[in-house]
Amino acid sequence: MTNIISNLAIIRNRIEQACQRAGRETSSVRLLLATKTVSADNIVVALQAGENLIGENKLQELEEKYELLKHVQHSTHFIGHLQTNKIKKVIRYADCIQSLDSVDLALKLHKQLLPENKTMKVLVQVNTSGEISKFGIDPGDAIAFVRQVAALPTLKIKGLMTIGLFSAETGKVRTCFRMLRDLQQKLIAEKIEGVEMNELSMGMSNDLEIAIEEGATIVRVGTAVFGKRIYADSYYWNESR
Ligand SMILES: *Cc1c(COP(=O)(O)O)cnc(C)c1O
């Protein structure tokens, strides 16, 4: 059986160690629990242990768990590929969309938010690994993309998100994270009105140390807290599903 409480302690310790090595304050890194396939009961265990940020990939799970979790204080970010026909509900349940990855999606979010008089925090998802299976804006298109999104007053850009390469070669993984940070620095220098660039959401169960060394402010951890998932990640990451 998965011991969520002790796994959390291990992750918190890994974050602390990585921060120490990188000369960073532990409080500068937030832990987001990637809760796809995780039951509401198990999420509650983590929230009651002091966690307060979760991320869901699919509207269906987001919606199902919303009612079951609303009595426990927390924020929810949307971290999966968002299909435009799911926008209406996702903006009801999510506090931030970390996976903004197309102009079409940005325009449709804006169109839905405007009449509701709402705004939405977003992170721009960048494809730093060059794998076609991963969503995200091409790094070379990111500045133009941020400019386009910045023109939509309902969308509040807070930073960038990426899924790094899955590889045992840590140098290659690090290259992805460094690319995201370099892009962040470039975007800061652009001084685009209304755009904040404080957040770098990168690093998962296997590579959070590298991400923290490269400047992550949010690490997204699933497996290392809740155990192995029943579905392959391609179920969540592929367009066809
Ligand atoms: C599942 C998921 C994670 C967490 O992955 P683990 O390897 O289980 O820690 C992080 N980010 C996204 C976008 C995910 O879908």
PDBQT file of the ligand as one rigid body, heavy atoms in Angstrom, charges set to zero:
ROOT
HETATM    1  C1  LIG A 301       1.312  13.313 -14.391  1.00  0.00    +0.000 C 
HETATM    2  C2  LIG A 301       1.931  14.612 -14.553  1.00  0.00    +0.000 A 
HETATM    3  C3  LIG A 301       2.961  15.024 -13.691  1.00  0.00    +0.000 A 
HETATM    4  C4  LIG A 301       3.532  14.165 -12.582  1.00  0.00    +0.000 C 
HETATM    5  O1  LIG A 301       4.245  13.095 -13.086  1.00  0.00    +0.000 OA
HETATM    6  P1  LIG A 301       4.958  12.042 -12.113  1.00  0.00    +0.000 P 
HETATM    7  O2  LIG A 301       6.024  11.464 -12.940  1.00  0.00    +0.000 OA
HETATM    8  O3  LIG A 301       3.914  11.062 -11.736  1.00  0.00    +0.000 OA
HETATM    9  O4  LIG A 301       5.464  12.780 -10.949  1.00  0.00    +0.000 OA
HETATM   10  C5  LIG A 301       3.488  16.290 -13.898  1.00  0.00    +0.000 A 
HETATM   11  N1  LIG A 301       3.046  17.105 -14.877  1.00  0.00    +0.000 NA
HETATM   12  C6  LIG A 301       2.066  16.741 -15.707  1.00  0.00    +0.000 A 
HETATM   13  C7  LIG A 301       1.622  17.684 -16.767  1.00  0.00    +0.000 C 
HETATM   14  C8  LIG A 301       1.487  15.487 -15.579  1.00  0.00    +0.000 A 
HETATM   15  O5  LIG A 301       0.520  15.126 -16.436  1.00  0.00    +0.000 OA
ENDROOT
TORSDOF 0
